[in-house]
Each structure stands twice: as structure tokens, then as C-alpha cells.
């Protein structure tokens, strides 16, 4: 069994602490779509997405990027 990821709670803590630049950097290197969806759920419940529209668009863009098939071929 795998352990649940704590990535979303750590990034949410960065946002609540006021360090949205570090949170954006973490969102851009998010490990999985599930982690991003967990982060969005956490931010929605804390009503932080309305305060930070750039985080809203960044999380949605990364969900779209990680969900789509890769356009390159491995060597």
C-alpha cells in the first residue's frame, strides 16, 4: 500500500502563509493530477482560490497539461 501524498497540504500551507510565489513554483512541478485536484479541493474549502486567481489558473493549466497525452516520443 502506498502512503497518501502530503504535497497538497504543504502547498496549501505555503499559500495560507502568504508565499504564493513559492506555491506557484510548486504547482508548476506538481507530481500528479490527483495531487493538483486535492490542492484545488483544499483551496476551494478554504476559500483561497477567489483571493488568488493566478493560482486558480495555474492549477487548472497544470491539470490540463498533465492530463493530456504527451506529444513527444522517447528516444
PDB file of N, CA, C and O in Angstrom, chain B, residues numbered from 101:
ATOM      1  N   UNK B 101       0.833  -1.185   0.000  1.00  0.00           N
ATOM      2  CA  UNK B 101       0.000   0.000   0.000  1.00  0.00           C
ATOM      3  C   UNK B 101       0.878   1.249   0.000  1.00  0.00           C
ATOM      4  O   UNK B 101       1.914   1.301   0.663  1.00  0.00           O
ATOM      5  N   UNK B 102       0.453   2.220  -0.736  1.00  0.00           N
ATOM      6  CA  UNK B 102       1.214   3.459  -0.773  1.00  0.00           C
ATOM      7  C   UNK B 102       0.661   4.450   0.242  1.00  0.00           C
ATOM      8  O   UNK B 102      -0.511   4.407   0.618  1.00  0.00           O
ATOM      9  N   UNK B 103       1.530   5.327   0.663  1.00  0.00           N
ATOM     10  CA  UNK B 103       1.110   6.358   1.609  1.00  0.00           C
ATOM     11  C   UNK B 103       0.408   7.479   0.876  1.00  0.00           C
ATOM     12  O   UNK B 103       0.724   7.753  -0.281  1.00  0.00           O
ATOM     13  N   UNK B 104      -0.534   8.129   1.525  1.00  0.00           N
ATOM     14  CA  UNK B 104      -1.176   9.283   0.877  1.00  0.00           C
ATOM     15  C   UNK B 104      -0.184  10.443   0.759  1.00  0.00           C
ATOM     16  O   UNK B 104       0.654  10.651   1.637  1.00  0.00           O
ATOM     17  N   UNK B 105      -0.291  11.176  -0.317  1.00  0.00           N
ATOM     18  CA  UNK B 105       0.615  12.285  -0.563  1.00  0.00           C
ATOM     19  C   UNK B 105       0.247  13.491   0.299  1.00  0.00           C
ATOM     20  O   UNK B 105      -0.931  13.802   0.474  1.00  0.00           O
ATOM     21  N   UNK B 106       1.244  14.153   0.824  1.00  0.00           N
ATOM     22  CA  UNK B 106       1.016  15.350   1.637  1.00  0.00           C
ATOM     23  C   UNK B 106       1.390  16.612   0.865  1.00  0.00           C
ATOM     24  O   UNK B 106       1.455  17.699   1.437  1.00  0.00           O
ATOM     25  N   UNK B 107       1.633  16.462  -0.434  1.00  0.00           N
ATOM     26  CA  UNK B 107       2.049  17.583  -1.255  1.00  0.00           C
ATOM     27  C   UNK B 107       1.008  18.699  -1.241  1.00  0.00           C
ATOM     28  O   UNK B 107       1.353  19.871  -1.089  1.00  0.00           O
ATOM     29  N   UNK B 108      -0.253  18.339  -1.396  1.00  0.00           N
ATOM     30  CA  UNK B 108      -1.319  19.345  -1.472  1.00  0.00           C
ATOM     31  C   UNK B 108      -1.428  20.152  -0.178  1.00  0.00           C
ATOM     32  O   UNK B 108      -1.627  21.366  -0.222  1.00  0.00           O
ATOM     33  N   UNK B 109      -1.303  19.498   0.955  1.00  0.00           N
ATOM     34  CA  UNK B 109      -1.409  20.224   2.223  1.00  0.00           C
ATOM     35  C   UNK B 109      -0.204  21.136   2.444  1.00  0.00           C
ATOM     36  O   UNK B 109      -0.337  22.208   3.034  1.00  0.00           O
ATOM     37  N   UNK B 110       0.956  20.720   1.978  1.00  0.00           N
ATOM     38  CA  UNK B 110       2.142  21.572   2.114  1.00  0.00           C
ATOM     39  C   UNK B 110       2.042  22.810   1.234  1.00  0.00           C
ATOM     40  O   UNK B 110       2.399  23.909   1.660  1.00  0.00           O
ATOM     41  N   UNK B 111       1.561  22.637   0.011  1.00  0.00           N
ATOM     42  CA  UNK B 111       1.409  23.789  -0.889  1.00  0.00           C
ATOM     43  C   UNK B 111       0.299  24.713  -0.378  1.00  0.00           C
ATOM     44  O   UNK B 111       0.421  25.935  -0.467  1.00  0.00           O
ATOM     45  N   UNK B 112      -0.767  24.143   0.149  1.00  0.00           N
ATOM     46  CA  UNK B 112      -1.833  24.965   0.725  1.00  0.00           C
ATOM     47  C   UNK B 112      -1.307  25.767   1.915  1.00  0.00           C
ATOM     48  O   UNK B 112      -1.711  26.912   2.118  1.00  0.00           O
ATOM     49  N   UNK B 113      -0.411  25.174   2.699  1.00  0.00           N
ATOM     50  CA  UNK B 113       0.184  25.900   3.821  1.00  0.00           C
ATOM     51  C   UNK B 113       1.042  27.062   3.323  1.00  0.00           C
ATOM     52  O   UNK B 113       1.074  28.119   3.954  1.00  0.00           O
ATOM     53  N   UNK B 114       1.735  26.878   2.204  1.00  0.00           N
ATOM     54  CA  UNK B 114       2.510  27.980   1.616  1.00  0.00           C
ATOM     55  C   UNK B 114       1.589  29.139   1.237  1.00  0.00           C
ATOM     56  O   UNK B 114       1.906  30.303   1.481  1.00  0.00           O
ATOM     57  N   UNK B 115       0.462  28.808   0.645  1.00  0.00           N
ATOM     58  CA  UNK B 115      -0.480  29.840   0.211  1.00  0.00           C
ATOM     59  C   UNK B 115      -1.081  30.549   1.414  1.00  0.00           C
ATOM     60  O   UNK B 115      -1.187  31.775   1.418  1.00  0.00           O
ATOM     61  N   UNK B 116      -1.470  29.805   2.422  1.00  0.00           N
ATOM     62  CA  UNK B 116      -2.045  30.408   3.624  1.00  0.00           C
ATOM     63  C   UNK B 116      -1.017  31.254   4.355  1.00  0.00           C
ATOM     64  O   UNK B 116      -1.373  32.226   5.022  1.00  0.00           O
ATOM     65  N   UNK B 117       0.253  30.893   4.235  1.00  0.00           N
ATOM     66  CA  UNK B 117       1.315  31.675   4.858  1.00  0.00           C
ATOM     67  C   UNK B 117       1.678  32.925   4.079  1.00  0.00           C
ATOM     68  O   UNK B 117       2.458  33.749   4.558  1.00  0.00           O
ATOM     69  N   UNK B 118       1.122  33.078   2.879  1.00  0.00           N
ATOM     70  CA  UNK B 118       1.363  34.290   2.103  1.00  0.00           C
ATOM     71  C   UNK B 118       2.474  34.167   1.088  1.00  0.00           C
ATOM     72  O   UNK B 118       2.856  35.167   0.481  1.00  0.00           O
ATOM     73  N   UNK B 119       3.008  32.977   0.882  1.00  0.00           N
ATOM     74  CA  UNK B 119       4.106  32.788  -0.058  1.00  0.00           C
ATOM     75  C   UNK B 119       3.568  32.183  -1.347  1.00  0.00           C
ATOM     76  O   UNK B 119       3.826  31.019  -1.654  1.00  0.00           O
ATOM     77  N   UNK B 120       2.822  32.980  -2.093  1.00  0.00           N
ATOM     78  CA  UNK B 120       2.189  32.463  -3.304  1.00  0.00           C
ATOM     79  C   UNK B 120       3.198  32.230  -4.425  1.00  0.00           C
ATOM     80  O   UNK B 120       2.945  31.404  -5.302  1.00  0.00           O
ATOM     81  N   UNK B 121       4.329  32.926  -4.425  1.00  0.00           N
ATOM     82  CA  UNK B 121       5.353  32.697  -5.448  1.00  0.00           C
ATOM     83  C   UNK B 121       5.941  31.294  -5.322  1.00  0.00           C
ATOM     84  O   UNK B 121       6.150  30.613  -6.326  1.00  0.00           O
ATOM     85  N   UNK B 122       6.202  30.868  -4.105  1.00  0.00           N
ATOM     86  CA  UNK B 122       6.718  29.514  -3.889  1.00  0.00           C
ATOM     87  C   UNK B 122       5.652  28.481  -4.229  1.00  0.00           C
ATOM     88  O   UNK B 122       5.969  27.411  -4.748  1.00  0.00           O
ATOM     89  N   UNK B 123       4.403  28.790  -3.942  1.00  0.00           N
ATOM     90  CA  UNK B 123       3.314  27.871  -4.267  1.00  0.00           C
ATOM     91  C   UNK B 123       3.173  27.724  -5.782  1.00  0.00           C
ATOM     92  O   UNK B 123       2.939  26.619  -6.271  1.00  0.00           O
ATOM     93  N   UNK B 124       3.313  28.815  -6.528  1.00  0.00           N
ATOM     94  CA  UNK B 124       3.250  28.736  -7.987  1.00  0.00           C
ATOM     95  C   UNK B 124       4.376  27.876  -8.538  1.00  0.00           C
ATOM     96  O   UNK B 124       4.169  27.097  -9.469  1.00  0.00           O
ATOM     97  N   UNK B 125       5.560  28.014  -7.970  1.00  0.00           N
ATOM     98  CA  UNK B 125       6.687  27.187  -8.405  1.00  0.00           C
ATOM     99  C   UNK B 125       6.415  25.715  -8.130  1.00  0.00           C
ATOM    100  O   UNK B 125       6.752  24.864  -8.953  1.00  0.00           O
ATOM    101  N   UNK B 126       5.822  25.407  -7.006  1.00  0.00           N
ATOM    102  CA  UNK B 126       5.495  24.018  -6.686  1.00  0.00           C
ATOM    103  C   UNK B 126       4.382  23.481  -7.585  1.00  0.00           C
ATOM    104  O   UNK B 126       4.394  22.307  -7.956  1.00  0.00           O
ATOM    105  N   UNK B 127       3.431  24.329  -7.933  1.00  0.00           N
ATOM    106  CA  UNK B 127       2.341  23.904  -8.808  1.00  0.00           C
ATOM    107  C   UNK B 127       2.881  23.547 -10.190  1.00  0.00           C
ATOM    108  O   UNK B 127       2.393  22.612 -10.825  1.00  0.00           O
ATOM    109  N   UNK B 128       3.879  24.282 -10.653  1.00  0.00           N
ATOM    110  CA  UNK B 128       4.442  24.026 -11.976  1.00  0.00           C
ATOM    111  C   UNK B 128       5.202  22.703 -12.042  1.00  0.00           C
ATOM    112  O   UNK B 128       5.415  22.177 -13.134  1.00  0.00           O
ATOM    113  N   UNK B 129       5.611  22.160 -10.912  1.00  0.00           N
ATOM    114  CA  UNK B 129       6.306  20.872 -10.889  1.00  0.00           C
ATOM    115  C   UNK B 129       5.504  19.838 -10.103  1.00  0.00           C
ATOM    116  O   UNK B 129       6.075  18.961  -9.455  1.00  0.00           O
ATOM    117  N   UNK B 130       4.195  19.946 -10.166  1.00  0.00           N
ATOM    118  CA  UNK B 130       3.310  19.047  -9.420  1.00  0.00           C
ATOM    119  C   UNK B 130       3.534  17.599  -9.841  1.00  0.00           C
ATOM    120  O   UNK B 130       3.734  17.316 -11.023  1.00  0.00           O
ATOM    121  N   UNK B 131       3.500  16.685  -8.879  1.00  0.00           N
ATOM    122  CA  UNK B 131       3.777  15.281  -9.202  1.00  0.00           C
ATOM    123  C   UNK B 131       2.679  14.588 -10.008  1.00  0.00           C
ATOM    124  O   UNK B 131       2.985  13.871 -10.961  1.00  0.00           O
ATOM    125  N   UNK B 132       1.421  14.782  -9.653  1.00  0.00           N
ATOM    126  CA  UNK B 132       0.338  14.077 -10.352  1.00  0.00           C
ATOM    127  C   UNK B 132      -0.900  14.956 -10.451  1.00  0.00           C
ATOM    128  O   UNK B 132      -1.007  15.983  -9.779  1.00  0.00           O
ATOM    129  N   UNK B 133      -1.829  14.536 -11.298  1.00  0.00           N
ATOM    130  CA  UNK B 133      -3.099  15.228 -11.446  1.00  0.00           C
ATOM    131  C   UNK B 133      -3.902  15.105 -10.149  1.00  0.00           C
ATOM    132  O   UNK B 133      -4.577  16.050  -9.743  1.00  0.00           O
ATOM    133  N   UNK B 134      -3.829  13.947  -9.506  1.00  0.00           N
ATOM    134  CA  UNK B 134      -4.557  13.732  -8.255  1.00  0.00           C
ATOM    135  C   UNK B 134      -4.110  14.734  -7.198  1.00  0.00           C
ATOM    136  O   UNK B 134      -4.941  15.265  -6.461  1.00  0.00           O
ATOM    137  N   UNK B 135      -2.814  14.998  -7.113  1.00  0.00           N
ATOM    138  CA  UNK B 135      -2.317  15.978  -6.146  1.00  0.00           C
ATOM    139  C   UNK B 135      -2.844  17.377  -6.453  1.00  0.00           C
ATOM    140  O   UNK B 135      -3.200  18.126  -5.543  1.00  0.00           O
ATOM    141  N   UNK B 136      -2.891  17.721  -7.722  1.00  0.00           N
ATOM    142  CA  UNK B 136      -3.420  19.036  -8.096  1.00  0.00           C
ATOM    143  C   UNK B 136      -4.913  19.154  -7.780  1.00  0.00           C
ATOM    144  O   UNK B 136      -5.375  20.201  -7.326  1.00  0.00           O
ATOM    145  N   UNK B 137      -5.657  18.083  -8.022  1.00  0.00           N
ATOM    146  CA  UNK B 137      -7.082  18.116  -7.706  1.00  0.00           C
ATOM    147  C   UNK B 137      -7.299  18.187  -6.200  1.00  0.00           C
ATOM    148  O   UNK B 137      -8.227  18.853  -5.740  1.00  0.00           O
ATOM    149  N   UNK B 138      -6.452  17.508  -5.427  1.00  0.00           N
ATOM    150  CA  UNK B 138      -6.533  17.607  -3.967  1.00  0.00           C
ATOM    151  C   UNK B 138      -6.230  19.029  -3.503  1.00  0.00           C
ATOM    152  O   UNK B 138      -6.875  19.542  -2.588  1.00  0.00           O
ATOM    153  N   UNK B 139      -5.241  19.665  -4.142  1.00  0.00           N
ATOM    154  CA  UNK B 139      -4.901  21.043  -3.793  1.00  0.00           C
ATOM    155  C   UNK B 139      -6.067  21.973  -4.108  1.00  0.00           C
ATOM    156  O   UNK B 139      -6.409  22.833  -3.296  1.00  0.00           O
ATOM    157  N   UNK B 140      -6.681  21.809  -5.281  1.00  0.00           N
ATOM    158  CA  UNK B 140      -7.825  22.654  -5.631  1.00  0.00           C
ATOM    159  C   UNK B 140      -8.969  22.469  -4.643  1.00  0.00           C
ATOM    160  O   UNK B 140      -9.623  23.439  -4.261  1.00  0.00           O
ATOM    161  N   UNK B 141      -9.215  21.225  -4.227  1.00  0.00           N
ATOM    162  CA  UNK B 141     -10.284  20.979  -3.261  1.00  0.00           C
ATOM    163  C   UNK B 141      -9.975  21.646  -1.923  1.00  0.00           C
ATOM    164  O   UNK B 141     -10.864  22.204  -1.279  1.00  0.00           O
ATOM    165  N   UNK B 142      -8.717  21.584  -1.514  1.00  0.00           N
ATOM    166  CA  UNK B 142      -8.315  22.226  -0.257  1.00  0.00           C
ATOM    167  C   UNK B 142      -8.469  23.736  -0.350  1.00  0.00           C
ATOM    168  O   UNK B 142      -8.953  24.374   0.585  1.00  0.00           O
ATOM    169  N   UNK B 143      -8.061  24.307  -1.471  1.00  0.00           N
ATOM    170  CA  UNK B 143      -8.146  25.758  -1.641  1.00  0.00           C
ATOM    171  C   UNK B 143      -9.592  26.229  -1.768  1.00  0.00           C
ATOM    172  O   UNK B 143      -9.936  27.314  -1.299  1.00  0.00           O
ATOM    173  N   UNK B 144     -10.431  25.424  -2.395  1.00  0.00           N
ATOM    174  CA  UNK B 144     -11.849  25.785  -2.502  1.00  0.00           C
ATOM    175  C   UNK B 144     -12.499  25.768  -1.128  1.00  0.00           C
ATOM    176  O   UNK B 144     -13.279  26.661  -0.797  1.00  0.00           O
ATOM    177  N   UNK B 145     -12.184  24.758  -0.327  1.00  0.00           N
ATOM    178  CA  UNK B 145     -12.789  24.678   1.002  1.00  0.00           C
ATOM    179  C   UNK B 145     -12.301  25.798   1.915  1.00  0.00           C
ATOM    180  O   UNK B 145     -13.031  26.228   2.808  1.00  0.00           O
ATOM    181  N   UNK B 146     -11.062  26.278   1.700  1.00  0.00           N
ATOM    182  CA  UNK B 146     -10.531  27.381   2.498  1.00  0.00           C
ATOM    183  C   UNK B 146     -10.850  28.745   1.881  1.00  0.00           C
ATOM    184  O   UNK B 146     -10.469  29.779   2.429  1.00  0.00           O
ATOM    185  N   UNK B 147     -11.549  28.746   0.738  1.00  0.00           N
ATOM    186  CA  UNK B 147     -11.931  29.969   0.021  1.00  0.00           C
ATOM    187  C   UNK B 147     -10.718  30.811  -0.374  1.00  0.00           C
ATOM    188  O   UNK B 147     -10.751  32.039  -0.301  1.00  0.00           O
ATOM    189  N   UNK B 148      -9.643  30.130  -0.796  1.00  0.00           N
ATOM    190  CA  UNK B 148      -8.438  30.837  -1.198  1.00  0.00           C
ATOM    191  C   UNK B 148      -8.331  31.022  -2.706  1.00  0.00           C
ATOM    192  O   UNK B 148      -7.581  31.886  -3.160  1.00  0.00           O
ATOM    193  N   UNK B 149      -9.055  30.237  -3.492  1.00  0.00           N
ATOM    194  CA  UNK B 149      -8.983  30.402  -4.945  1.00  0.00           C
ATOM    195  C   UNK B 149      -9.581  31.727  -5.382  1.00  0.00           C
ATOM    196  O   UNK B 149      -9.132  32.306  -6.371  1.00  0.00           O
ATOM    197  N   UNK B 150     -10.575  32.214  -4.676  1.00  0.00           N
ATOM    198  CA  UNK B 150     -11.174  33.503  -5.028  1.00  0.00           C
ATOM    199  C   UNK B 150     -10.201  34.645  -4.752  1.00  0.00           C
ATOM    200  O   UNK B 150     -10.208  35.657  -5.453  1.00  0.00           O
ATOM    201  N   UNK B 151      -9.369  34.479  -3.734  1.00  0.00           N
ATOM    202  CA  UNK B 151      -8.402  35.525  -3.384  1.00  0.00           C
ATOM    203  C   UNK B 151      -7.177  35.512  -4.292  1.00  0.00           C
ATOM    204  O   UNK B 151      -6.510  36.534  -4.451  1.00  0.00           O
ATOM    205  N   UNK B 152      -6.879  34.351  -4.891  1.00  0.00           N
ATOM    206  CA  UNK B 152      -5.685  34.193  -5.714  1.00  0.00           C
ATOM    207  C   UNK B 152      -6.073  33.630  -7.084  1.00  0.00           C
ATOM    208  O   UNK B 152      -5.951  32.426  -7.310  1.00  0.00           O
ATOM    209  N   UNK B 153      -6.535  34.482  -7.997  1.00  0.00           N
ATOM    210  CA  UNK B 153      -6.949  33.978  -9.309  1.00  0.00           C
ATOM    211  C   UNK B 153      -5.793  33.408 -10.126  1.00  0.00           C
ATOM    212  O   UNK B 153      -6.011  32.555 -10.987  1.00  0.00           O
ATOM    213  N   UNK B 154      -4.562  33.868  -9.869  1.00  0.00           N
ATOM    214  CA  UNK B 154      -3.420  33.320 -10.603  1.00  0.00           C
ATOM    215  C   UNK B 154      -3.154  31.865 -10.205  1.00  0.00           C
ATOM    216  O   UNK B 154      -2.710  31.071 -11.034  1.00  0.00           O
ATOM    217  N   UNK B 155      -3.420  31.513  -8.959  1.00  0.00           N
ATOM    218  CA  UNK B 155      -3.272  30.128  -8.529  1.00  0.00           C
ATOM    219  C   UNK B 155      -4.362  29.255  -9.124  1.00  0.00           C
ATOM    220  O   UNK B 155      -4.130  28.088  -9.440  1.00  0.00           O
ATOM    221  N   UNK B 156      -5.546  29.822  -9.275  1.00  0.00           N
ATOM    222  CA  UNK B 156      -6.655  29.097  -9.891  1.00  0.00           C
ATOM    223  C   UNK B 156      -6.297  28.722 -11.326  1.00  0.00           C
ATOM    224  O   UNK B 156      -6.448  27.570 -11.731  1.00  0.00           O
ATOM    225  N   UNK B 157      -5.825  29.694 -12.083  1.00  0.00           N
ATOM    226  CA  UNK B 157      -5.485  29.415 -13.483  1.00  0.00           C
ATOM    227  C   UNK B 157      -4.262  28.510 -13.595  1.00  0.00           C
ATOM    228  O   UNK B 157      -4.199  27.676 -14.499  1.00  0.00           O
ATOM    229  N   UNK B 158      -3.294  28.656 -12.700  1.00  0.00           N
ATOM    230  CA  UNK B 158      -2.096  27.813 -12.746  1.00  0.00           C
ATOM    231  C   UNK B 158      -2.432  26.355 -12.455  1.00  0.00           C
ATOM    232  O   UNK B 158      -1.924  25.455 -13.125  1.00  0.00           O
ATOM    233  N   UNK B 159      -3.284  26.115 -11.460  1.00  0.00           N
ATOM    234  CA  UNK B 159      -3.644  24.730 -11.158  1.00  0.00           C
ATOM    235  C   UNK B 159      -4.454  24.123 -12.293  1.00  0.00           C
ATOM    236  O   UNK B 159      -4.248  22.961 -12.645  1.00  0.00           O
ATOM    237  N   UNK B 160      -5.365  24.886 -12.868  1.00  0.00           N
ATOM    238  CA  UNK B 160      -6.164  24.354 -13.972  1.00  0.00           C
ATOM    239  C   UNK B 160      -5.293  24.082 -15.189  1.00  0.00           C
ATOM    240  O   UNK B 160      -5.479  23.069 -15.865  1.00  0.00           O
ATOM    241  N   UNK B 161      -4.342  24.970 -15.480  1.00  0.00           N
ATOM    242  CA  UNK B 161      -3.449  24.759 -16.618  1.00  0.00           C
ATOM    243  C   UNK B 161      -2.590  23.514 -16.435  1.00  0.00           C
ATOM    244  O   UNK B 161      -2.373  22.767 -17.388  1.00  0.00           O
ATOM    245  N   UNK B 162      -2.104  23.286 -15.226  1.00  0.00           N
ATOM    246  CA  UNK B 162      -1.266  22.114 -14.980  1.00  0.00           C
ATOM    247  C   UNK B 162      -2.084  20.828 -14.999  1.00  0.00           C
ATOM    248  O   UNK B 162      -1.579  19.788 -15.422  1.00  0.00           O
ATOM    249  N   UNK B 163      -3.324  20.876 -14.552  1.00  0.00           N
ATOM    250  CA  UNK B 163      -4.196  19.699 -14.655  1.00  0.00           C
ATOM    251  C   UNK B 163      -4.396  19.348 -16.126  1.00  0.00           C
ATOM    252  O   UNK B 163      -4.335  18.179 -16.505  1.00  0.00           O
ATOM    253  N   UNK B 164      -4.637  20.369 -16.954  1.00  0.00           N
ATOM    254  CA  UNK B 164      -4.811  20.131 -18.388  1.00  0.00           C
ATOM    255  C   UNK B 164      -3.529  19.585 -19.018  1.00  0.00           C
ATOM    256  O   UNK B 164      -3.579  18.682 -19.854  1.00  0.00           O
ATOM    257  N   UNK B 165      -2.390  20.133 -18.617  1.00  0.00           N
ATOM    258  CA  UNK B 165      -1.122  19.700 -19.196  1.00  0.00           C
ATOM    259  C   UNK B 165      -0.775  18.265 -18.797  1.00  0.00           C
ATOM    260  O   UNK B 165      -0.296  17.489 -19.623  1.00  0.00           O
ATOM    261  N   UNK B 166      -1.013  17.918 -17.550  1.00  0.00           N
ATOM    262  CA  UNK B 166      -0.685  16.570 -17.102  1.00  0.00           C
ATOM    263  C   UNK B 166      -1.713  15.536 -17.571  1.00  0.00           C
ATOM    264  O   UNK B 166      -1.395  14.350 -17.656  1.00  0.00           O
ATOM    265  N   UNK B 167      -2.915  15.963 -17.870  1.00  0.00           N
ATOM    266  CA  UNK B 167      -3.960  15.047 -18.306  1.00  0.00           C
ATOM    267  C   UNK B 167      -3.846  14.698 -19.794  1.00  0.00           C
ATOM    268  O   UNK B 167      -4.249  13.613 -20.212  1.00  0.00           O
ATOM    269  N   UNK B 168      -3.310  15.596 -20.568  1.00  0.00           N
ATOM    270  CA  UNK B 168      -3.257  15.376 -21.998  1.00  0.00           C
ATOM    271  C   UNK B 168      -2.134  14.405 -22.352  1.00  0.00           C
ATOM    272  O   UNK B 168      -1.160  14.280 -21.609  1.00  0.00           O
ATOM    273  N   UNK B 169      -2.270  13.722 -23.481  1.00  0.00           N
ATOM    274  CA  UNK B 169      -1.200  12.806 -23.887  1.00  0.00           C
ATOM    275  C   UNK B 169       0.045  13.583 -24.283  1.00  0.00           C
ATOM    276  O   UNK B 169      -0.035  14.725 -24.736  1.00  0.00           O
ATOM    277  N   UNK B 170       1.157  12.970 -24.111  1.00  0.00           N
ATOM    278  CA  UNK B 170       2.433  13.608 -24.447  1.00  0.00           C
ATOM    279  C   UNK B 170       2.575  13.691 -25.964  1.00  0.00           C
ATOM    280  O   UNK B 170       2.166  12.781 -26.686  1.00  0.00           O
ATOM    281  N   UNK B 171       3.147  14.767 -26.431  1.00  0.00           N
ATOM    282  CA  UNK B 171       3.293  14.974 -27.869  1.00  0.00           C
ATOM    283  C   UNK B 171       4.669  14.573 -28.390  1.00  0.00           C
ATOM    284  O   UNK B 171       4.906  14.649 -29.595  1.00  0.00           O
ATOM    285  N   UNK B 172       5.560  14.157 -27.539  1.00  0.00           N
ATOM    286  CA  UNK B 172       6.894  13.774 -27.971  1.00  0.00           C
ATOM    287  C   UNK B 172       7.089  12.262 -27.844  1.00  0.00           C
ATOM    288  O   UNK B 172       6.362  11.580 -27.121  1.00  0.00           O
ATOM    289  N   UNK B 173       8.056  11.779 -28.543  1.00  0.00           N
ATOM    290  CA  UNK B 173       8.386  10.367 -28.462  1.00  0.00           C
ATOM    291  C   UNK B 173       9.700  10.212 -27.734  1.00  0.00           C
ATOM    292  O   UNK B 173      10.600  11.039 -27.881  1.00  0.00           O
ATOM    293  N   UNK B 174       9.812   9.188 -26.973  1.00  0.00           N
ATOM    294  CA  UNK B 174      11.070   8.956 -26.262  1.00  0.00           C
ATOM    295  C   UNK B 174      12.110   8.429 -27.244  1.00  0.00           C
ATOM    296  O   UNK B 174      11.760   7.728 -28.194  1.00  0.00           O
ATOM    297  N   UNK B 175      13.361   8.751 -27.033  1.00  0.00           N
ATOM    298  CA  UNK B 175      14.413   8.319 -27.979  1.00  0.00           C
ATOM    299  C   UNK B 175      14.647   6.835 -27.943  1.00  0.00           C
ATOM    300  O   UNK B 175      15.495   6.325 -28.677  1.00  0.00           O
TER     301      UNK B 175
END
